[in-house]
């Protein structure tokens, strides 16, 4: 078919004959060329080949319109979804509980949500964007942290869980936790984006927990763990700087008794007052802590001489021992202090604490309101005490303890009027150990309680045996320590021992010290009254060396006073001792009390005492303490004819 015909057919819409081929010129009718395999080959000069239409063009047009319609609907649906997604994102962004932000590479906020504005102290995102030019410089309290934060972002590209203290617009300090990433284009950072969460409440809770863990609840001072941590840091700094550090351990005397008798509220108030006094005197350069109970610790840095430390120790002791007045009470407390120094006494914190404690132990032996520096000599003494204490713990079960008895003679009749049971200790290796070397150890360690019970039971048992043997019945005196007397159930122990041994209560005499009676008058009065009702005799030992009140002496109604040997020793030569001894004898007679003089060793002493109407005598003049097997003979002896 010619070209004009084909074009006519396309133009009029009439279909061309089947299998017709479009021609490029009217003079040529060509059959399709074929390749070597018989397939039709399109000539570059004849690129268009019309194929027979399978359906009318109206149908194709209708389908095309339908496709366009579907595309438009799909576009509208997609656009609606995008709009909804954008609205959801905007809603999430604006109502998020955590701050969301984008800032420029120079720190200027670009986008922030309401939560971020609130964290930073602004009323709205718009206000924050208008007022803040560099969020790091204006809000980070620690500028070094901000610079380090940016440096790490440049290196790693992101940072998570960073906690920073910020300064809000209203001046309030807040803690925030940041998660930030750097956004790059063509290798350069164009902005930063991330989230911020206000963790101020959490940090406050953590601080409260830390305070509970590291600070004393009563005084507000650092407790032992925090003190040891700070002390260790101070020692590290001192090693590097070549400086000295002094450690002072202070213990308040009789605090437990005050706390028990006046109540915990009173005890806590006392601790608070003591802590404040120590803190004031020690100064801001010193670190003060409460280690527990009534024990406080102080360390002072940059110490140059021991004189400085000694001055601080005296000032602290003076402040603590000064008068207290609160809650309706006016009173004084005592304290003792042990001191160790870095580097002379040790280079480790634990060693210095141990050596200050050794010095404190030594200071207690010197009396109240004393302090002691650690020394090798003190260390050796304490080690010896510990060795004795460990040996004393085994002494009872190994039967190393025994009693000796010293007679008390009535010089008007010459007969034995009583016996005093005295404790002795014979160690298999150390030999006979003097009471003065181990009684204090027994009291301080609490061993005096089981040892005291053994002495009481042994003396009562032996006194009953002498009576059963037909020997004269005389009271046996037993010394009672303050620790033993205050121990719970002491009166029940006396009652039980008397019952088990069968000894009548009138043949037991308990010797108490003035200090014991005056330590807690109300409690002592109740105990003594109960003992008197049992029929037990009571004597005040070493009378005149303490600080007894004559009024309390009258109320206690003890049976006998024992004049201390220190007054008797020179009574026939020293007018002061003679006057004191005479006064004690006259006072005892006036109060209708028996009186006995201890430590009588010669006839001059004896004659003076008898001239003053003191007839009960105890001392080497009549007999030294003797073993139990020699007492029977003495009970049958008349010492003065």
Buried (B, 14 or more C-beta within 10 A) or exposed (E): BBBEBBEEBEEEEEBBEEEBBBBEEEEEEEEEEEEEEEEEEEEEEBEEEBEEEEEEEEEEEEEEEEEEEEEEEEEEEEEEEEEEEEEEEEEEBEEBEBBBBBBBBEBEBEBBBBBBBBBBBBEEBEBBBEEBEBBBEBBBEEEEBBEEBBEBBEEEEEBEEBEBBBBBBEEEEBBBBBBBBBEEEEEEBEBBBBBBBBBBEEBEEEEEEEEEEBBBEBBEBBBBEBBBEBBEEBBEEBEEEEBBBBBBBBBBBBBEEBBEBBEEEBBBBBBBBBBBBBBEBBEEEBBBBBBEEBBBBBBBBBBEEBEBBBEBBBBBBEBBBEEBEEEEEEEEBBBBBBBBBBBEBBEEBEEBBBBBBBBBBBBBBEEBBBBBBBBEEBBEBBEEBBEBBEBBEEBBEEEBBEBBBBBBBBBEEEBBBBBBBBBBBEBEEEEEBEEEEBBBBBBBBEBBBEBBBBBBBBBBBBBBBBBEEEBEBBBBBBBBBBBBBBBEEBBEBBBEBBEEBEBEBEBBBBBBBBEBBBBBEEBBBEBBEBBBEEEBBBBBBBBBBBEBEEEBBEEBBBBBBBBBBBBBBBBBEEEEBBEBBBEBBEBBBEBEBBBBBBBBBEEEBBEBBBEBEBBBBBBEBBBEBBEBEEBBEBBEBEBBE
